[in-house]
Amino acid sequence: IMVLMGYAIGIGNVWRFPYMCGKYGGGAFMIAYLLSLCFIAGPLFIFETVSGHKYQLGPVGTFTHMYAPWASIAYVCVFMVFIILTYYQALLGWAVIYFVKSFTSKLPWHPDECGGCTTKNYFNTDVLNSVSLGTEGGWDVQAQLFLALLAVWAVTWMALAGGKNTLGKIAYFTVCFPVFLMIVIFCKAVTLEGAGDGVSYYLTPEMSHLTKATTWSAAASQILFSLSPAMGTAIAMSSYHEKSYDKLLQDNLIIICCNSAFSMFGGFAVFSIVGYLAEQRGLPVEEVASAGTGLAFDVFAEVLTLFPGGSSPFFSVCFFFMLLLLGLDSAFAFVETLQTYVIDFIQHKRPDLEITPKMHVMIVTALAGCLFLIGTVYTTRVGSNLLDIADHFCPTYCLL
């Protein structure tokens, strides 16, 4: 249950949900979101966990037992998870860099420290050193991005090599501690000047948005990407339960409710910070809130430099550590899903073969090594452009 909860609660709960909520009518978006949860994503998630528990197999085996030609659906899932993991870990590497660089008396992306640069320029130049596709030297690997990716995969390997029992224990920390960090950030954020304006914008419903198809599609998209049914992970994780386990529905409801509750609670912290930045910039809240995917490494990074009383480094450490833990939770579940595919394939070919702990470690090592090597393409100077392309085409079209 903790691994699946960590899988559902990810980085998107921190930046994507509040951003979508602000863009599509505040409270109106929440109504569409909750209805989409109840009638689309929730039932799909429960269906997958029930299916995995019933057949005691990974996605391929489960769909094969349902109806043999449906096995091809599971292979779309494994392709999608494989591609996502290659760039998802690279994105976590960015959080590692910011986390490490936060251990200082003054944040290095503060204008006084980087020659008056903006946080966006610092991110693109000092962190990514990015250039556009087709530029000479664009495929040069950047050392700090490479080392950050290596560190993320090393942590992932260590968590998974011990097996599902070890992973379950680690998940208690990687799920619970981000909640504590979010509470710390929330307590600070709501005291900032302008926080009330941000929260008001977040909660005030613009009911006219409920008449627009874009609001409903955005709400359905958000909860589908958050709970992520159709990726095979819910099937894989629930297959580890004993067939006699009788609390599956209870576990599902806990995961679904905690996922949405974290998103909504995080929205208060995020929009308090957005309201503060809008106050500092002298801009409307809606203009600052429209930063989208740049919210974490641009808007939040800038806000952290403005925290009074020398508290910027402390809250920067908390914020980026929280992002890192949220991301690692999802990565653990993704790799575990791929491992289930591999084990099912081996046992299909060799039914008499027992998967020993040593073989388990070998499978995890092979997967981590392969995914790491492919992911190094995102540590090049054009890596961020390739990441945007992969993120747009792979999960969007495969998941739908």
Solvent accessible surface area in square Angstrom, and as a share of the most:
residue,aa,sasa,rsa
1,I,74,0.38
2,M,25,0.11
3,V,21,0.12
4,L,13,0.06
5,M,16,0.07
6,G,1,0.01
7,Y,8,0.03
8,A,3,0.02
9,I,10,0.05
10,G,7,0.07
11,I,14,0.07
12,G,25,0.24
13,N,2,0.01
14,V,2,0.01
15,W,47,0.16
16,R,55,0.20
17,F,0,0.00
18,P,0,0.00
19,Y,39,0.15
20,M,15,0.07
21,C,0,0.00
22,G,6,0.05
23,K,108,0.46
24,Y,36,0.14
25,G,3,0.03
26,G,2,0.02
27,G,12,0.11
28,A,0,0.00
29,F,0,0.00
30,M,27,0.12
31,I,70,0.36
32,A,0,0.00
33,Y,0,0.00
34,L,73,0.36
35,L,75,0.37
36,S,6,0.04
37,L,16,0.08
38,C,80,0.48
39,F,154,0.64
40,I,73,0.37
41,A,0,0.00
42,G,5,0.05
43,P,64,0.40
44,L,80,0.40
45,F,0,0.00
46,I,44,0.22
47,F,106,0.44
48,E,13,0.06
49,T,1,0.01
50,V,71,0.41
51,S,6,0.04
52,G,0,0.00
53,H,23,0.10
54,K,113,0.48
55,Y,55,0.21
56,Q,64,0.29
57,L,56,0.28
58,G,0,0.00
59,P,0,0.00
60,V,28,0.16
61,G,14,0.13
62,T,0,0.00
63,F,25,0.10
64,T,57,0.33
65,H,116,0.52
66,M,51,0.23
67,Y,118,0.45
68,A,62,0.48
69,P,83,0.52
70,W,112,0.39
71,A,18,0.14
72,S,69,0.45
73,I,79,0.40
74,A,0,0.00
75,Y,117,0.44
76,V,72,0.41
77,C,7,0.04
78,V,34,0.19
79,F,112,0.47
80,M,1,0.01
81,V,0,0.00
82,F,55,0.23
83,I,46,0.23
84,I,10,0.05
85,L,0,0.00
86,T,2,0.01
87,Y,8,0.03
88,Y,33,0.13
89,Q,0,0.00
90,A,5,0.04
91,L,40,0.20
92,L,0,0.00
93,G,2,0.02
94,W,21,0.07
95,A,0,0.00
96,V,22,0.13
97,I,10,0.05
98,Y,2,0.01
99,F,40,0.17
100,V,92,0.53
101,K,63,0.27
102,S,0,0.00
103,F,132,0.55
104,T,57,0.33
105,S,110,0.71
106,K,83,0.35
107,L,3,0.01
108,P,36,0.23
109,W,1,0.00
110,H,36,0.16
111,P,63,0.40
112,D,103,0.53
113,E,96,0.43
114,C,31,0.19
115,G,80,0.77
116,G,55,0.53
117,C,28,0.17
118,T,76,0.44
119,T,8,0.05
120,K,117,0.50
121,N,77,0.39
122,Y,8,0.03
123,F,28,0.12
124,N,53,0.27
125,T,86,0.50
126,D,72,0.37
127,V,2,0.01
128,L,7,0.04
129,N,54,0.28
130,S,37,0.24
131,V,29,0.16
132,S,72,0.47
133,L,85,0.42
134,G,81,0.78
135,T,59,0.34
136,E,165,0.74
137,G,28,0.27
138,G,0,0.00
139,W,152,0.53
140,D,78,0.40
141,V,79,0.46
142,Q,28,0.13
143,A,75,0.58
144,Q,60,0.27
145,L,7,0.04
146,F,68,0.28
147,L,109,0.54
148,A,6,0.05
149,L,1,0.00
150,L,80,0.40
151,A,44,0.34
152,V,3,0.01
153,W,8,0.03
154,A,43,0.34
155,V,62,0.36
156,T,0,0.00
157,W,91,0.32
158,M,119,0.53
159,A,4,0.03
160,L,2,0.01
161,A,19,0.14
162,G,48,0.46
163,G,15,0.14
164,K,102,0.43
165,N,112,0.57
166,T,52,0.30
167,L,2,0.01
168,G,20,0.19
169,K,150,0.64
170,I,52,0.27
171,A,3,0.03
172,Y,129,0.49
173,F,101,0.42
174,T,6,0.03
175,V,11,0.06
176,C,69,0.41
177,F,61,0.26
178,P,0,0.00
179,V,59,0.34
180,F,111,0.46
181,L,8,0.04
182,M,3,0.01
183,I,78,0.40
184,V,35,0.20
185,I,8,0.04
186,F,51,0.21
187,C,72,0.43
188,K,45,0.19
189,A,1,0.00
190,V,62,0.36
191,T,102,0.59
192,L,15,0.07
193,E,112,0.50
194,G,15,0.15
195,A,5,0.04
196,G,53,0.51
197,D,82,0.43
198,G,0,0.00
199,V,31,0.18
200,S,62,0.40
201,Y,55,0.21
202,Y,0,0.00
203,L,74,0.37
204,T,73,0.43
205,P,67,0.42
206,E,84,0.38
207,M,101,0.45
208,S,70,0.45
209,H,28,0.12
210,L,37,0.18
211,T,120,0.70
212,K,97,0.41
213,A,83,0.64
214,T,79,0.46
215,T,0,0.00
216,W,91,0.32
217,S,68,0.44
218,A,8,0.06
219,A,0,0.00
220,A,18,0.14
221,S,27,0.17
222,Q,3,0.01
223,I,0,0.00
224,L,29,0.14
225,F,60,0.25
226,S,11,0.07
227,L,0,0.00
228,S,7,0.05
229,P,2,0.01
230,A,40,0.31
231,M,8,0.04
232,G,1,0.01
233,T,0,0.00
234,A,0,0.00
235,I,2,0.01
236,A,0,0.00
237,M,22,0.10
238,S,2,0.01
239,S,14,0.09
240,Y,77,0.29
241,H,50,0.22
242,E,127,0.57
243,K,130,0.55
244,S,99,0.64
245,Y,67,0.26
246,D,124,0.64
247,K,106,0.45
248,L,20,0.10
249,L,110,0.55
250,Q,95,0.42
251,D,12,0.06
252,N,2,0.01
253,L,88,0.44
254,I,65,0.33
255,I,3,0.01
256,I,12,0.06
257,C,82,0.49
258,C,50,0.30
259,N,0,0.00
260,S,7,0.05
261,A,57,0.44
262,F,12,0.05
263,S,0,0.00
264,M,44,0.20
265,F,66,0.27
266,G,0,0.00
267,G,0,0.00
268,F,62,0.26
269,A,1,0.01
270,V,3,0.02
271,F,2,0.01
272,S,0,0.00
273,I,8,0.04
274,V,1,0.01
275,G,1,0.01
276,Y,15,0.06
277,L,0,0.00
278,A,3,0.03
279,E,79,0.36
280,Q,86,0.38
281,R,96,0.35
282,G,67,0.64
283,L,68,0.34
284,P,68,0.43
285,V,18,0.10
286,E,92,0.41
287,E,95,0.43
288,V,4,0.02
289,A,6,0.04
290,S,71,0.46
291,A,39,0.30
292,G,6,0.06
293,T,105,0.61
294,G,25,0.24
295,L,3,0.01
296,A,4,0.03
297,F,17,0.07
298,D,30,0.16
299,V,3,0.02
300,F,6,0.03
301,A,0,0.00
302,E,40,0.18
303,V,1,0.00
304,L,8,0.04
305,T,13,0.07
306,L,62,0.31
307,F,11,0.05
308,P,76,0.48
309,G,85,0.82
310,G,69,0.67
311,S,24,0.15
312,S,12,0.08
313,P,20,0.13
314,F,120,0.50
315,F,21,0.09
316,S,0,0.00
317,V,30,0.17
318,C,10,0.06
319,F,5,0.02
320,F,0,0.00
321,F,48,0.20
322,M,1,0.00
323,L,1,0.01
324,L,20,0.10
325,L,7,0.04
326,L,3,0.01
327,G,0,0.00
328,L,9,0.05
329,D,5,0.02
330,S,7,0.04
331,A,0,0.00
332,F,5,0.02
333,A,0,0.00
334,F,13,0.05
335,V,1,0.00
336,E,3,0.01
337,T,0,0.00
338,L,5,0.02
339,Q,4,0.02
340,T,9,0.05
341,Y,17,0.06
342,V,48,0.28
343,I,28,0.14
344,D,27,0.14
345,F,122,0.51
346,I,39,0.20
347,Q,74,0.33
348,H,142,0.63
349,K,126,0.53
350,R,124,0.45
351,P,111,0.70
352,D,116,0.60
353,L,51,0.25
354,E,131,0.59
355,I,37,0.19
356,T,54,0.32
357,P,112,0.70
358,K,153,0.65
359,M,48,0.21
360,H,23,0.10
361,V,54,0.31
362,M,118,0.53
363,I,17,0.08
364,V,1,0.00
365,T,65,0.38
366,A,67,0.52
367,L,21,0.10
368,A,9,0.07
369,G,31,0.30
370,C,59,0.36
371,L,0,0.00
372,F,26,0.11
373,L,124,0.61
374,I,75,0.38
375,G,0,0.00
376,T,25,0.14
377,V,50,0.29
378,Y,22,0.08
379,T,2,0.01
380,T,8,0.04
381,R,59,0.22
382,V,1,0.00
383,G,0,0.00
384,S,20,0.13
385,N,45,0.23
386,L,36,0.18
387,L,9,0.04
388,D,93,0.48
389,I,83,0.42
390,A,18,0.14
391,D,64,0.33
392,H,94,0.42
393,F,114,0.47
394,C,12,0.07
395,P,10,0.06
396,T,37,0.22
397,Y,129,0.49
398,C,38,0.23
399,L,20,0.10
400,L,149,0.74
